[in-house]
């Protein structure tokens, strides 16, 4: 078991990629706490607490209470649609608050605590949209590019203290959020047809990489931006 004895917090563990990561960590022996707006979704899966990651006080309080945290996963995010002309201040502020600022807050608390303990692993879920132009994803792309930049900057700052910080950039993954945007099976099929591999990604495939980055096997990986997108960015 690759994560036996390690303690992990997965933010946005209620569904999709976050849920898959929480399950994979548990299966690899980690003691996992899931944080989500809907902790009832994790009943019988992993222990969970209610958290609105947009609430700085709640986020800081939760992370401040976890003195022996080995792994932090930031999987929170929303996907506002629209181009530059469509973008509004409200869309911008809401997306940056959850997608970017909450990750800043989480790392600002967790990384020094990990450093004081001699090490740890932080995994930020970014997006291929941070690296590749995606139509009608102007604000989303900006938030995820910021996540990549923050990840690399934090990795450099905390590497001497043994804390590793990496980002995963998924492509189009079959999650409840994607299905909501697709609206129906026809829309889902269109998303799949855009992928060079001809299919959508599975949350479990992203989780497998997260396990590696959280484990001792990934001990030499920090500041990495790992693209798992079925060839979409080619």
C-alpha positions in Angstrom: 0.0 0.0 0.0 1.7 3.1 -1.3 0.2 5.6 1.2 0.0 3.5 4.3 0.4 5.6 7.5 -0.1 8.9 5.6 -2.9 11.4 6.4 -4.6 13.3 3.6 -7.1 16.0 3.1 -8.9 16.2 -0.2 -10.8 19.4 -0.8 -13.9 19.0 -3.1 -14.0 15.3 -2.5 -17.8 15.0 -3.0 -17.8 14.1 -6.7 -15.7 13.8 -9.8 -11.9 13.9 -9.7 -11.8 14.8 -6.0 -13.9 11.8 -5.0 -11.9 9.4 -7.1 -8.7 10.7 -5.5 -10.1 10.3 -2.0 -11.1 6.7 -2.8 -7.8 5.9 -4.4 -5.9 7.3 -1.4 -8.0 5.2 1.0 -7.4 2.1 -1.0 -3.7 2.7 -0.8 -3.8 2.9 3.0 -4.0 6.6 3.7 -6.2 8.1 6.4 -8.4 10.4 4.3 -10.6 13.3 5.2 -12.8 14.6 2.5 -14.0 18.2 2.5 -17.0 19.2 0.5 -20.2 21.3 0.5 -22.1 18.0 0.6 -20.4 15.6 3.1 -23.4 13.3 2.8 -22.1 12.3 -0.6 -19.1 10.6 1.1 -21.1 8.6 3.6 -19.6 5.1 3.6 -16.7 6.3 1.4 -14.4 8.3 3.6 -14.8 10.5 6.7 -16.0 14.0 5.6 -16.5 17.5 6.8 -18.6 20.3 5.3 -16.5 23.0 3.8 -17.2 25.9 1.5 -13.7 26.6 0.1 -14.7 30.1 -0.7 -14.9 30.9 3.0 -11.4 31.8 4.1 -12.1 31.5 7.8 -13.6 28.0 7.5 -10.8 26.8 5.2 -8.0 28.2 7.5 -9.7 26.8 10.6 -9.9 23.3 9.0 -6.3 23.3 7.9 -5.1 24.8 11.1 -6.7 21.9 13.0 -4.7 19.2 11.0 -1.3 19.2 12.6 -0.1 15.9 11.1 -1.2 16.4 7.5 1.0 14.6 5.0 -1.0 15.2 1.8 -3.2 18.1 0.6 -5.3 17.9 -2.6 -7.0 21.0 -4.0 -9.6 19.8 -6.4 -12.1 22.6 -6.1 -13.2 24.5 -9.1 -16.0 25.8 -11.4 -16.0 26.2 -15.1 -17.5 29.5 -16.3 -18.2 29.5 -20.0 -17.7 32.4 -22.4 -15.1 34.4 -24.2 -13.4 37.7 -23.4 -16.3 39.9 -24.5 -18.8 37.7 -22.6 -16.9 37.9 -19.3 -18.2 39.8 -16.4 -16.6 41.1 -13.2 -18.9 38.8 -11.3 -17.8 35.7 -13.3 -14.2 36.7 -12.9 -14.4 37.2 -9.1 -16.4 34.1 -8.4 -14.1 31.9 -10.5 -10.9 33.3 -9.1 -12.2 33.0 -5.6 -12.8 29.3 -5.8 -10.4 28.1 -8.5 -7.4 30.1 -7.4 -7.7 32.1 -4.2 -8.9 29.2 -2.1 -5.9 27.2 -3.2 -3.6 30.1 -2.2 -5.2 30.2 1.2 -4.9 26.4 1.6 -1.3 26.3 0.7 -0.5 29.4 2.8 -1.6 27.4 5.9 -0.6 23.9 5.0 2.9 24.3 3.5 4.5 25.9 6.6 3.0 23.2 8.8 4.3 20.5 6.5 7.7 22.2 6.4 7.8 22.2 10.2 7.2 18.4 10.1 9.9 17.9 7.6 7.9 17.2 4.4 4.6 16.7 2.7 2.9 16.6 -0.7 0.5 19.1 -2.2 -1.4 18.3 -5.4 -3.3 21.1 -7.1 -5.8 20.1 -9.8 -5.4 22.6 -12.6 -6.5 21.9 -16.2 -5.2 21.5 -19.7 -7.0 24.8 -20.3 -4.1 26.4 -18.5 -1.7 25.4 -21.3 -3.9 25.1 -24.4 -6.4 27.6 -25.8 -9.9 26.3 -25.2 -12.7 28.1 -27.0 -15.1 30.0 -24.6 -13.0 29.3 -21.5 -11.4 32.7 -21.1 -11.9 33.1 -17.3 -11.4 29.4 -16.6 -8.2 29.3 -18.5 -6.9 32.4 -16.6 -7.7 30.8 -13.2 -6.1 27.5 -14.0 -3.0 29.2 -15.5 -2.7 31.0 -12.2 -2.9 27.7 -10.3 0.0 26.3 -12.4 2.1 29.4 -11.7 1.3 29.3 -8.0 2.2 25.6 -7.9 5.6 26.2 -9.4 6.4 29.2 -7.2 5.4 27.3 -4.1 7.4 24.3 -5.1 10.5 26.3 -5.5 10.0 28.1 -2.2 9.4 24.9 -0.1 11.6 22.4 -1.8 14.5 23.1 0.7 12.1 22.1 3.5 11.2 18.8 1.9 7.6 19.8 0.8 6.6 18.9 -2.7 4.0 20.8 -4.8 2.7 19.6 -8.1 -0.1 20.3 -10.5 -2.2 17.9 -12.5 -3.8 19.2 -15.7 -6.6 17.0 -16.7 -8.3 17.2 -20.1 -11.9 16.3 -20.7 -12.9 13.9 -17.9 -16.2 12.2 -17.4 -17.5 13.9 -14.3 -20.9 15.1 -13.1 -19.7 18.7 -13.9 -18.9 17.7 -17.5 -22.2 15.8 -17.9 -24.1 18.9 -16.7 -22.3 21.0 -19.4 -22.9 18.4 -22.0 -26.6 18.3 -21.2 -27.2 14.9 -22.8 -25.5 11.9 -24.3 -25.2 13.6 -27.7 -23.3 16.5 -26.1 -21.1 14.0 -24.2 -20.3 12.2 -27.4 -19.2 15.5 -29.0 -16.8 16.0 -26.1 -15.4 12.5 -26.6 -15.0 13.0 -30.4 -12.7 15.9 -29.8 -10.1 13.7 -28.0 -7.3 12.2 -30.1 -7.8 9.0 -28.1 -11.5 9.0 -29.0 -12.9 8.9 -25.5 -13.3 10.9 -22.3 -10.9 10.5 -19.4 -12.0 8.7 -16.3 -11.6 10.3 -12.8 -9.7 7.1 -11.7 -7.0 7.8 -14.3 -6.3 11.2 -12.7 -6.5 9.7 -9.2 -3.8 7.1 -10.2 -1.4 10.0 -10.9 -2.3 11.7 -7.7 -1.4 8.5 -5.8 2.0 8.5 -7.4 2.6 12.2 -6.6 1.5 11.7 -3.0 3.6 8.6 -2.5 7.3 8.0 -1.8 7.5 6.8 -5.4 7.0 10.4 -6.5 9.6 11.8 -4.0 11.7 13.5 -6.7 8.8 15.2 -8.4 8.1 18.8 -7.4 7.0 21.8 -9.4 5.7 19.5 -12.1 2.8 20.2 -14.3 1.5 16.8 -15.3 -0.8 16.7 -18.4 -3.4 13.9 -18.5 -5.6 14.8 -21.5 -5.9 12.0 -24.0 -3.8 14.0 -26.4 -6.0 17.0 -26.4 -3.1 19.4 -26.1 -1.1 17.9 -29.0 
